[in-house]
């Protein structure tokens, strides 16, 4: 990724070459953590979380701390001046006076684009409503690459809430740029992927299909990407209650799966993966969490204009 890239709002802001460079840097951080321990000494990351988060916020904070930098910010809109009515653009302009880089999560779709128009420091979209979540997609790509020894030649099943799941939308967009990947979309009728995702799949000319039962496709899958049905994305509580238990992965359903299946989940999990599955070596979701920290370390370094070579000096 070049120094001319200032913000990461959508995964498509980066080319495949830039994605691969970022993952190469993450791999080097994993292999040589001591080399990067003071890479961001004197730098500050602002985490502006207008919506609750555990993994994403703590992952960004841990990433900056392990690079030797400092963190400031807030974990909910209620603890910021947004509660007093301050505009997003004023918040961004203010925080840009204090921090070298910003990670922001916001419940409104498109908010990071608005923020990016005002920021004077690099800004990373840490999730905007049901829209994009590029650093989760980077996490997913790094996990896939490390578990599958590359990002090509596999069949991935994406299961659960495919309509509102921003992680699913971003991951499909990213994987469409890699070679020979087949997509199996597993969801109830009410939670199918949006039409624009179908258009992307058609236009890319890839092999894909939609099914309603994971059991019928389990033997085909190399990767199973599970998602939760997100209560916060529903306007109608009755619809949420009716659909929340649509898909639950358990040991029984895995009996027909490949021995080298990789099970991913962006987390948090509610009940869509039985805890008994956690002991299965095919369960990758906690290794996926760790990959999230390393890829965010790589992204922070890159957006601040630091490279492997620069850190070595």
MOMOSUL-V376433 format. One record per residue. N is the residue number from 1. RES is the residue in three letters. OMEGA is omega in radians with two decimals (999 if undefined). Layout:
n:N res:RES omega:OMEGA
n:N res:RES omega:OMEGA
//
This chain:
n:1 res:UNK omega:-3.07
n:2 res:UNK omega:-3.14
n:3 res:UNK omega:-3.12
n:4 res:UNK omega:3.10
n:5 res:UNK omega:-3.02
n:6 res:UNK omega:-3.04
n:7 res:UNK omega:3.02
n:8 res:UNK omega:-3.12
n:9 res:UNK omega:-3.12
n:10 res:UNK omega:3.14
n:11 res:UNK omega:-3.14
n:12 res:UNK omega:3.00
n:13 res:UNK omega:-3.11
n:14 res:UNK omega:3.06
n:15 res:UNK omega:3.09
n:16 res:UNK omega:3.12
n:17 res:UNK omega:3.12
n:18 res:UNK omega:3.07
n:19 res:UNK omega:-3.13
n:20 res:UNK omega:3.09
n:21 res:UNK omega:-3.14
n:22 res:UNK omega:3.12
n:23 res:UNK omega:3.05
n:24 res:UNK omega:3.12
n:25 res:UNK omega:3.10
n:26 res:UNK omega:3.10
n:27 res:UNK omega:3.14
n:28 res:UNK omega:3.07
n:29 res:UNK omega:3.12
n:30 res:UNK omega:-3.08
n:31 res:UNK omega:-3.04
n:32 res:UNK omega:-3.05
n:33 res:UNK omega:-3.09
n:34 res:UNK omega:-3.11
n:35 res:UNK omega:-3.04
n:36 res:UNK omega:-2.99
n:37 res:UNK omega:-3.13
n:38 res:UNK omega:-3.06
n:39 res:UNK omega:-3.11
n:40 res:UNK omega:3.11
n:41 res:UNK omega:-3.13
n:42 res:UNK omega:3.13
n:43 res:UNK omega:-3.12
n:44 res:UNK omega:3.02
n:45 res:UNK omega:3.03
n:46 res:UNK omega:3.09
n:47 res:UNK omega:-3.11
n:48 res:UNK omega:-3.06
n:49 res:UNK omega:3.11
n:50 res:UNK omega:-3.13
n:51 res:UNK omega:-3.08
n:52 res:UNK omega:3.10
n:53 res:UNK omega:2.99
n:54 res:UNK omega:-3.04
n:55 res:UNK omega:-3.03
n:56 res:UNK omega:-3.12
n:57 res:UNK omega:-3.12
n:58 res:UNK omega:3.10
n:59 res:UNK omega:3.08
n:60 res:UNK omega:-3.11
n:61 res:UNK omega:3.10
n:62 res:UNK omega:3.14
n:63 res:UNK omega:-3.12
n:64 res:UNK omega:3.13
n:65 res:UNK omega:-3.13
n:66 res:UNK omega:3.03
n:67 res:UNK omega:3.10
n:68 res:UNK omega:-3.12
n:69 res:UNK omega:-3.13
n:70 res:UNK omega:-3.08
n:71 res:UNK omega:2.97
n:72 res:UNK omega:3.13
n:73 res:UNK omega:3.13
n:74 res:UNK omega:-3.04
n:75 res:UNK omega:3.05
n:76 res:UNK omega:-3.14
n:77 res:UNK omega:-3.10
n:78 res:UNK omega:-3.12
n:79 res:UNK omega:3.09
n:80 res:UNK omega:3.12
n:81 res:UNK omega:3.02
n:82 res:UNK omega:3.12
n:83 res:UNK omega:3.11
n:84 res:UNK omega:3.12
n:85 res:UNK omega:3.12
n:86 res:UNK omega:-3.14
n:87 res:UNK omega:3.11
n:88 res:UNK omega:-3.10
n:89 res:UNK omega:3.09
n:90 res:UNK omega:3.10
n:91 res:UNK omega:-3.12
n:92 res:UNK omega:3.13
n:93 res:UNK omega:3.13
n:94 res:UNK omega:-3.08
n:95 res:UNK omega:3.10
n:96 res:UNK omega:3.09
n:97 res:UNK omega:-3.05
n:98 res:UNK omega:-2.95
n:99 res:UNK omega:3.11
n:100 res:UNK omega:-3.10
n:101 res:UNK omega:-3.07
n:102 res:UNK omega:2.92
n:103 res:UNK omega:-3.03
n:104 res:UNK omega:2.96
n:105 res:UNK omega:-3.09
n:106 res:UNK omega:-3.12
n:107 res:UNK omega:-3.09
n:108 res:UNK omega:3.11
n:109 res:UNK omega:3.13
n:110 res:UNK omega:-3.13
n:111 res:UNK omega:3.12
n:112 res:UNK omega:3.09
n:113 res:UNK omega:3.07
n:114 res:UNK omega:-3.13
n:115 res:UNK omega:-3.10
n:116 res:UNK omega:3.14
n:117 res:UNK omega:-3.09
n:118 res:UNK omega:-3.00
n:119 res:UNK omega:3.05
n:120 res:UNK omega:3.07
n:121 res:UNK omega:3.14
n:122 res:UNK omega:3.12
n:123 res:UNK omega:3.14
n:124 res:UNK omega:3.07
n:125 res:UNK omega:3.11
n:126 res:UNK omega:3.10
n:127 res:UNK omega:3.09
n:128 res:UNK omega:3.13
n:129 res:UNK omega:3.11
n:130 res:UNK omega:-2.97
n:131 res:UNK omega:-3.05
n:132 res:UNK omega:3.06
n:133 res:UNK omega:-2.97
n:134 res:UNK omega:-3.11
n:135 res:UNK omega:2.99
n:136 res:UNK omega:3.11
n:137 res:UNK omega:3.06
n:138 res:UNK omega:3.07
n:139 res:UNK omega:-3.13
n:140 res:UNK omega:-3.13
n:141 res:UNK omega:3.13
n:142 res:UNK omega:3.12
n:143 res:UNK omega:3.13
n:144 res:UNK omega:-3.10
n:145 res:UNK omega:-3.12
n:146 res:UNK omega:-3.12
n:147 res:UNK omega:-3.05
n:148 res:UNK omega:3.13
n:149 res:UNK omega:3.10
n:150 res:UNK omega:3.13
n:151 res:UNK omega:3.14
n:152 res:UNK omega:2.97
n:153 res:UNK omega:3.05
n:154 res:UNK omega:3.05
n:155 res:UNK omega:-3.13
n:156 res:UNK omega:3.01
n:157 res:UNK omega:3.10
n:158 res:UNK omega:-2.89
n:159 res:UNK omega:3.03
n:160 res:UNK omega:-3.11
n:161 res:UNK omega:-3.11
n:162 res:UNK omega:3.12
n:163 res:UNK omega:-3.07
n:164 res:UNK omega:-3.04
n:165 res:UNK omega:-3.09
n:166 res:UNK omega:3.12
n:167 res:UNK omega:3.12
n:168 res:UNK omega:-3.11
n:169 res:UNK omega:-3.12
n:170 res:UNK omega:-3.11
n:171 res:UNK omega:3.10
n:172 res:UNK omega:3.14
n:173 res:UNK omega:-3.13
n:174 res:UNK omega:-3.06
n:175 res:UNK omega:3.11
n:176 res:UNK omega:-3.11
n:177 res:UNK omega:3.11
n:178 res:UNK omega:-2.95
n:179 res:UNK omega:2.93
n:180 res:UNK omega:3.07
n:181 res:UNK omega:3.12
n:182 res:UNK omega:-3.06
n:183 res:UNK omega:3.03
n:184 res:UNK omega:-3.06
n:185 res:UNK omega:-2.99
n:186 res:UNK omega:-3.10
n:187 res:UNK omega:2.97
n:188 res:UNK omega:-3.11
n:189 res:UNK omega:-3.05
n:190 res:UNK omega:-3.05
n:191 res:UNK omega:3.10
n:192 res:UNK omega:-3.14
n:193 res:UNK omega:3.09
n:194 res:UNK omega:-3.08
n:195 res:UNK omega:-3.11
n:196 res:UNK omega:3.07
n:197 res:UNK omega:3.06
n:198 res:UNK omega:3.12
n:199 res:UNK omega:3.13
n:200 res:UNK omega:3.14
n:201 res:UNK omega:3.12
n:202 res:UNK omega:-3.08
n:203 res:UNK omega:-3.14
n:204 res:UNK omega:3.12
n:205 res:UNK omega:-3.13
n:206 res:UNK omega:3.08
n:207 res:UNK omega:-3.13
n:208 res:UNK omega:3.09
n:209 res:UNK omega:3.11
n:210 res:UNK omega:3.09
n:211 res:UNK omega:-3.13
n:212 res:UNK omega:-3.13
n:213 res:UNK omega:-3.13
n:214 res:UNK omega:-3.10
n:215 res:UNK omega:-3.05
n:216 res:UNK omega:-3.12
n:217 res:UNK omega:-3.06
n:218 res:UNK omega:-3.10
n:219 res:UNK omega:-3.10
n:220 res:UNK omega:-2.87
n:221 res:UNK omega:2.96
n:222 res:UNK omega:3.11
n:223 res:UNK omega:3.01
n:224 res:UNK omega:-3.11
n:225 res:UNK omega:-3.11
n:226 res:UNK omega:3.06
n:227 res:UNK omega:3.06
n:228 res:UNK omega:2.97
n:229 res:UNK omega:-2.92
n:230 res:UNK omega:-3.12
n:231 res:UNK omega:-3.04
n:232 res:UNK omega:3.14
n:233 res:UNK omega:-3.10
n:234 res:UNK omega:3.04
n:235 res:UNK omega:-3.06
n:236 res:UNK omega:-3.10
n:237 res:UNK omega:-3.14
n:238 res:UNK omega:3.11
n:239 res:UNK omega:3.13
n:240 res:UNK omega:-3.12
n:241 res:UNK omega:-3.12
n:242 res:UNK omega:-3.00
n:243 res:UNK omega:-2.95
n:244 res:UNK omega:-3.12
n:245 res:UNK omega:-3.07
n:246 res:UNK omega:-3.07
n:247 res:UNK omega:3.08
n:248 res:UNK omega:3.12
n:249 res:UNK omega:3.11
n:250 res:UNK omega:-3.08
n:251 res:UNK omega:-3.13
n:252 res:UNK omega:-3.12
n:253 res:UNK omega:-3.12
n:254 res:UNK omega:-3.09
n:255 res:UNK omega:-3.14
n:256 res:UNK omega:-3.10
n:257 res:UNK omega:3.09
n:258 res:UNK omega:3.14
n:259 res:UNK omega:-3.11
n:260 res:UNK omega:3.06
n:261 res:UNK omega:3.03
n:262 res:UNK omega:-3.14
n:263 res:UNK omega:3.14
n:264 res:UNK omega:3.07
n:265 res:UNK omega:-3.13
n:266 res:UNK omega:-3.12
n:267 res:UNK omega:0.17
n:268 res:UNK omega:3.06
n:269 res:UNK omega:2.99
n:270 res:UNK omega:3.09
n:271 res:UNK omega:-3.03
n:272 res:UNK omega:2.96
n:273 res:UNK omega:3.10
n:274 res:UNK omega:-3.14
n:275 res:UNK omega:3.09
n:276 res:UNK omega:3.14
n:277 res:UNK omega:-3.09
n:278 res:UNK omega:-3.10
n:279 res:UNK omega:3.11
n:280 res:UNK omega:-3.13
n:281 res:UNK omega:3.12
n:282 res:UNK omega:3.11
n:283 res:UNK omega:-3.04
n:284 res:UNK omega:-2.88
n:285 res:UNK omega:3.07
n:286 res:UNK omega:2.96
n:287 res:UNK omega:3.08
n:288 res:UNK omega:3.09
n:289 res:UNK omega:3.14
n:290 res:UNK omega:3.07
n:291 res:UNK omega:3.13
n:292 res:UNK omega:3.11
n:293 res:UNK omega:-3.07
n:294 res:UNK omega:-3.14
n:295 res:UNK omega:3.08
n:296 res:UNK omega:3.02
n:297 res:UNK omega:3.14
n:298 res:UNK omega:-3.12
n:299 res:UNK omega:3.10
n:300 res:UNK omega:3.12
n:301 res:UNK omega:-3.07
n:302 res:UNK omega:-3.13
n:303 res:UNK omega:3.06
n:304 res:UNK omega:3.04
n:305 res:UNK omega:-3.13
n:306 res:UNK omega:3.13
n:307 res:UNK omega:3.05
n:308 res:UNK omega:-3.10
n:309 res:UNK omega:-3.13
n:310 res:UNK omega:3.12
n:311 res:UNK omega:-3.13
n:312 res:UNK omega:-3.02
n:313 res:UNK omega:999
//
